[in-house]
């Protein structure tokens, strides 16, 4: 098993390529958005109208280094909403102009990951040498859904909500193998399982630029997870999420050749990659995930070393329709640790 990691330009000054080099034997792919493009995270190199004019130069230099090391490049067009441009000539031209520029720079992507069937069609039509992959945000978790999209996508990120259900994963894997499709998973998502607000949230992210320029209603948190873990203190929901601990990633060794690690917005990507490479982490599990909710849990942490020996059995047997059987309550008592607060 190798990893696909999310590109960023770290604010601490560390070169992202240095991280790739240090873990090179374990890195298969680096996924990245284009400068200023809408995606499932904040736009790279752009904030509230301000553009970092060096961001593209840095990106291209980093991609050249990554390509030279033999790591595949995965270009993201994974915004949840493209608005009125969703099936437009304008969007098609934008996508193809970015890819053409990358070809001119000898940086043609090996993979394009997208949420858009239209963009998938565009790549299939004009760039048949590029693998087209369905984003995890499409929530594709059944063979029926894959059959519907088989003409547009060469590979799929499995719906993260089902990935703890190993028999269900194996059923999807069997179909993919039989039909020549690739299958991948995201290991460190901090999102709620079957989050009913995911579409709402992802649409907001796709329109970040517009939202930032509006006078928005105050006093309400639009993100369901922060409400659950903040004032509501529903900590057990964290245990029911979709993440897989580094210690448990071996469950998927024979299923996924490449596992995605969300690091594009993470404050410490080196720590995340290192933990999954070593398959061990001594610290607050909340700090490995993206999105991370460590601030919402304060003064508590989730001590990764305190999980019970049978956690794998508990996690993989957890029902999608929670029966509130009490197992998560007992595990939470073990792993939720209050940190001492320093006097000011």
C-alpha positions in Angstrom: 0.0 0.0 0.0 1.1 3.5 -0.9 -0.4 6.9 -0.2 -1.9 9.8 -2.2 -1.2 13.0 -0.4 -2.7 16.5 -0.8 -0.4 19.3 -2.1 -0.1 22.5 -0.1 2.3 25.4 0.3 3.1 25.1 4.0 2.9 28.4 6.0 5.8 27.3 8.2 8.2 27.7 5.3 8.9 24.0 4.8 9.0 22.8 1.2 6.3 20.4 0.4 8.7 18.6 -1.9 11.0 17.9 1.1 8.1 16.0 2.7 7.6 14.0 -0.5 11.3 13.2 -0.7 11.5 12.0 2.9 8.6 9.6 2.4 9.2 8.9 -1.3 9.0 5.1 -1.1 5.5 5.4 0.3 4.1 8.1 -1.9 2.2 7.1 -5.1 0.4 10.3 -6.0 0.2 13.9 -5.1 -3.2 15.6 -5.7 -3.5 19.3 -6.3 -5.9 22.0 -7.4 -5.1 24.7 -9.9 -4.4 28.2 -8.6 -7.6 30.1 -7.7 -9.8 27.3 -8.9 -12.9 26.2 -6.9 -12.5 22.9 -5.2 -13.6 21.0 -2.1 -11.2 23.1 0.0 -10.3 26.8 0.0 -8.7 28.0 -3.2 -4.9 27.7 -3.5 -3.2 31.1 -3.8 -6.3 33.2 -3.4 -8.2 34.7 -0.5 -10.8 37.4 -0.4 -9.8 38.7 -3.8 -6.1 38.8 -2.9 -3.9 36.7 -5.2 -0.5 35.3 -4.3 1.3 35.9 -7.6 4.1 33.6 -6.7 1.8 30.7 -5.9 1.7 29.4 -9.5 5.5 29.6 -9.9 6.0 27.7 -6.6 3.3 25.1 -7.6 4.9 24.5 -11.0 8.4 24.2 -9.6 7.1 21.8 -6.9 5.2 19.7 -9.5 8.4 19.4 -11.6 10.3 18.1 -8.7 7.5 15.7 -7.8 7.2 14.4 -11.4 10.9 13.9 -11.6 10.8 11.7 -8.5 8.3 9.3 -10.2 5.2 10.3 -8.2 2.0 10.6 -10.2 0.2 14.0 -10.5 -3.5 14.1 -9.8 -5.2 17.4 -10.9 -8.4 18.2 -8.9 -11.6 19.6 -10.4 -13.6 18.6 -7.4 -15.8 21.6 -6.5 -19.3 20.5 -5.5 -20.9 23.3 -7.5 -19.9 25.1 -10.7 -23.0 27.2 -10.8 -24.4 28.4 -14.1 -21.1 27.3 -15.8 -21.7 23.6 -14.9 -22.1 22.4 -18.5 -20.8 25.5 -20.3 -18.3 26.0 -23.1 -16.7 28.4 -20.6 -16.0 25.7 -18.1 -14.8 23.3 -20.8 -12.4 25.9 -22.1 -11.1 26.6 -18.6 -10.5 23.0 -17.8 -8.7 22.3 -21.2 -6.6 25.5 -21.0 -5.3 24.4 -17.6 -4.5 21.0 -18.9 -2.9 22.4 -22.1 -0.7 24.6 -20.0 0.4 21.7 -17.9 1.2 19.7 -21.1 3.3 22.6 -22.3 5.2 22.6 -19.0 5.7 18.8 -19.2 3.5 18.5 -16.2 0.5 16.8 -17.8 -1.5 15.1 -15.0 -1.6 11.4 -14.8 -5.0 11.6 -13.2 -7.9 14.0 -13.0 -10.2 13.7 -10.0 -13.5 15.4 -10.3 -17.0 15.6 -8.9 -18.4 16.7 -12.3 -19.7 14.2 -14.9 -19.3 17.0 -17.4 -15.6 17.5 -16.6 -15.2 13.7 -16.7 -16.8 13.7 -20.2 -14.5 16.6 -21.3 -11.3 14.8 -20.2 -12.5 11.5 -21.8 -13.2 13.4 -25.0 -10.0 15.3 -25.3 -7.4 13.6 -23.1 -7.8 9.9 -23.4 -4.3 9.3 -21.9 -5.4 10.7 -18.5 -7.1 8.5 -15.9 -10.4 10.0 -14.8 -11.3 9.4 -11.2 -14.5 10.0 -9.3 -14.0 12.2 -6.2 -14.9 10.8 -2.8 -17.3 13.7 -2.5 -19.5 12.0 -5.1 -20.3 9.4 -2.4 -20.2 6.4 -4.7 -20.6 3.3 -2.6 -22.5 0.8 -4.7 -21.8 -1.2 -7.8 -25.0 0.1 -9.4 -23.7 3.7 -9.1 -20.4 2.6 -10.6 -22.1 0.9 -13.5 -24.0 4.1 -14.3 -20.8 6.0 -14.5 -18.6 3.4 -16.1 -18.3 5.2 -19.4 -17.0 8.4 -17.7 -14.7 7.2 -14.9 -11.7 4.8 -14.9 -11.5 4.7 -11.1 -13.4 5.6 -8.0 -12.9 6.8 -4.5 -15.2 4.6 -2.4 -17.9 6.4 -0.4 -16.2 6.9 2.9 -19.4 6.2 4.9 -19.2 2.4 4.0 -15.4 1.8 4.2 -15.5 0.4 7.8 -17.9 -2.3 6.4 -15.3 -4.6 5.0 -17.7 -7.1 3.4 -19.4 -4.1 1.6 -16.0 -2.8 0.5 -15.0 -6.3 -0.8 -18.2 -6.5 -2.9 -17.4 -3.2 -4.6 -13.7 -4.2 -5.0 -14.8 -7.4 -6.7 -16.9 -5.5 -9.2 -14.1 -3.0 -9.9 -11.5 -5.8 -10.5 -14.0 -7.6 -12.9 -14.6 -4.4 -14.8 -11.1 -3.0 -15.0 -11.8 -0.1 -12.7 -9.5 1.3 -9.9 -10.7 1.6 -6.3 -9.3 3.9 -3.7 -10.2 5.2 -0.2 -9.7 8.2 2.1 -8.3 7.2 5.4 -8.3 10.3 7.6 -11.5 12.2 7.0 -12.9 14.0 10.1 -16.4 14.3 8.7 -19.5 12.8 10.3 -20.5 9.5 8.9 -23.4 9.9 6.5 -23.4 13.6 7.2 -26.8 15.1 6.1 -25.2 18.5 5.7 -22.3 17.4 3.4 -24.0 18.7 0.2 -24.8 22.0 1.9 -21.2 22.4 3.3 -19.5 21.4 0.0 -21.6 23.9 -1.9 -20.6 26.6 0.6 -16.9 25.7 0.0 -17.4 25.9 -3.7 -18.7 29.4 -3.3 -16.2 30.6 -0.7 -15.3 33.7 -2.7 -18.9 34.9 -2.9 -19.7 34.0 0.7 -16.7 36.0 2.0 -18.0 39.1 0.2 -21.5 38.9 1.8 -22.8 40.2 5.1 -23.7 36.8 6.6 -26.0 36.0 9.5 -24.1 35.9 12.8 -24.6 33.6 15.8 -25.1 30.4 13.9 -22.5 27.8 12.9 -23.4 26.4 9.5 -21.2 23.3 9.9 -23.0 20.4 11.6 -19.9 18.7 12.9 -18.8 21.8 14.8 -22.3 22.1 16.4 -22.2 18.4 17.4 -18.7 18.6 19.0 -19.0 22.1 20.3 -21.9 23.2 22.4 -23.7 19.9 22.1 -20.7 17.8 23.2 -21.8 14.8 21.2 -18.3 13.2 21.4 -19.5 9.7 20.7 -20.3 10.7 17.2 -16.6 11.1 16.6 -16.1 7.4 17.2 -18.8 6.5 14.6 -17.1 8.5 11.8 -15.2 7.0 8.9 -11.6 7.5 9.8 -9.2 4.6 10.0 -6.4 4.7 12.6 -2.8 4.2 11.3 -2.7 1.1 13.5 -5.7 -0.4 11.6 -4.8 0.6 8.0 -3.5 -3.0 7.5 -7.1 -4.1 7.3 -7.0 -2.7 3.8 -3.6 -3.9 2.5 -5.1 -6.4 0.1 -7.9 -4.1 -1.0 -6.5 -0.7 -1.9 -3.2 -0.2 -3.7 -3.3 3.5 -2.8 -4.9 5.3 0.1 -5.6 9.0 0.2 -4.5 11.1 3.1 -6.2 14.5 3.3 -3.4 17.0 3.9 -4.2 19.9 1.6 -5.4 22.1 4.5 -3.7 20.3 7.4 -1.4 22.3 9.6 1.1 19.5 9.9 1.1 17.2 6.8 4.4 15.6 7.7 2.9 14.3 11.0 -0.1 12.8 9.2 2.0 11.1 6.5 4.5 9.8 9.1 1.9 8.3 11.3 0.3 6.3 8.4 3.7 5.2 7.1 4.7 4.0 10.5 1.2 2.7 11.2 1.4 4.1 14.6 0.6 7.4 16.3 1.1 8.5 19.9 -1.0 11.6 20.4 -4.4 13.2 19.9 -6.2 11.3 17.1 -8.1 14.5 16.3 -4.8 16.0 15.1 -4.5 13.5 12.3 -7.8 14.2 10.6 -9.0 16.8 8.1 -11.2 18.5 9.0 -9.8 18.4 12.5 -12.0 19.2 15.5 -9.4 19.4 18.2 -10.4 22.9 19.2 -14.0 21.8 19.7 -13.0 19.1 22.1 -10.8 21.2 24.3 -9.8 20.7 27.1 -10.2 17.0 26.1 -8.2 14.9 23.6 -8.8 11.5 22.0 -5.7 9.6 23.1 -4.9 7.3 20.2 -2.9 4.9 22.4 -5.9 4.2 24.7 -8.2 2.5 22.2 -9.1 -1.0 23.3 -7.6 -4.1 21.7 -10.9 -5.0 20.1 -11.5 -1.6 18.5 -11.2 -3.0 15.0 -14.0 -5.4 15.7 -16.1 -2.7 17.2 -15.5 -0.2 14.4 -16.0 -2.7 11.5 -19.2 -4.1 13.1 -20.8 -0.7 13.7 -24.2 -0.3 12.1 -25.0 2.5 9.7 -28.3 3.0 11.6 -26.9 3.4 15.1 -28.7 1.2 17.6 -27.0 3.0 20.5 -25.7 -0.3 21.8 -23.4 1.3 24.3 -20.0 0.2 22.9 -19.0 3.7 21.8 -20.0 5.0 25.2 -17.5 2.5 26.8 -14.7 3.2 24.4 -15.2 7.0 24.9 -14.6 6.6 28.6 -11.2 5.0 27.8 -10.0 7.4 25.1 -11.4 10.8 26.1 -8.8 12.4 28.3 -9.0 15.8 29.9 -5.8 17.8 29.7 -4.6 19.9 32.6 -5.1 23.6 32.1 -2.3 26.0 33.0 -3.0 28.9 35.3 -2.7 32.3 33.6 
